[in-house]
Amino acid sequence: MTFKTDAAAMAVFRKNVIPLRPGDNVQLQVEIVDIHGKGTDITRSANVTYESLSPWKLKVTSEGLITLAPDESFASGQINTMAGDTAVFISYQTGTLVVWNKVFISSAR
């Protein structure tokens, strides 16, 4: 997908951001869709991994539960860096297939 301006790109990006307040959480539901359009829930599949791209402000469990709170290992050093957007990287891997996506999170005020 290409955009004529940065503003147009950001307008599309902003439609795909989940707003959370500090301490709030949201449960992801992840599906993989086959070529016929049939979706299969893979949220808790052993082949799915979730990784916070900003662990100092966002926790994510192996089951896709996102919490806007620092991971305990970062709680003391970077507690004042909670503002701004972050993301969770999601990957699904089998012997012949690798797919990934990101979910963007914004710290609502």
N, C-alpha and C positions, 0 to 999 in steps of 0.2 A: 504494500500500500504506500503510495506517495502522496505528499501534501504540497500545496502551493505555498503555504506560509507556515511558520512555526506556530502561529496562533491557531491555525486550523488543526494542526497536529495535536496541540495541547487541548483543544476542545474535545477531540475524540478521546484522548487519553483520560481526561477528567470524567468521562462517562463511565469509565471502567475502574474507578477507585472506590474502595470500601472505606467509609469514614468510621473511625472508632475513637472513643474517649479513653484516656488512660484507665487501665483496669478492665475495660470491656473486652469481650471475646466474641468470636464468630467461628462457626464450624463450616469448613469447606465441604463441598460435595463435588467430587471429581468423576467425570465420565469420559470414556473413550468411545468414539462413534465409528462404526464400521462403514464400509463403502455404500451400504444400503440404508444408512441413516439410523441404524439401531444402536442405541446407547447402552453401555454397560457401566454400572457403578464400580469404580476402582478405588474409591476413597481410602479404604483400609487394606488394600492389596499389599502384599509383601514386596511387590515390584514398584511401588510408589514411594518416593522420598520427598520430604518437604524440608526446605532450608530457608531460614530467615536471612535476608541480606543485610539486616541491621540488628544483630542479636542484642545490642545494648539498649534497644527500645521495643523489640518485638519478639515474643516467644511463639514457637509453633511446635506442636507435638507430632509424633510419628503417625497420628491418626487425623491430622489436618485441623486441629483446634488452634486457632490463632488468638493470642492475647496481647493487647497493647500494654506491655509491661516489660521491663528489662529482664533478661536472663539473669539468674542469681549471680553468675560469675562476673557480671558487669554492673550489678546494682549500685555499688558504692562509687565507682570511678566516673561513670558517665551519665548519671541520673539527670543532669541538666540538658541533655541532648535529645529530648523526647519530641521536639517539634519537627515538622516536615514529613514528607512522604517516605515510604519504604516499600519493600516488596517481599513476597515469599516466592521462592523458586520451587516449582513442582516438576518432578521428572518421573517418567514411567519407562521401565526398561525390561524387555524380555530377551530371549536369545537372538531374535531377528529384528527387534523394533526398539527404537528409542524416540520418545516424544517428550517435549517439555513446554512449559508455559510459566508465566508469572502472574501473580495476583498483587495488585497495588493497594496499599493501605495508607490512609491519610489520618493524621492525628487531629481529630475534631476538637475544637475549642469550645 
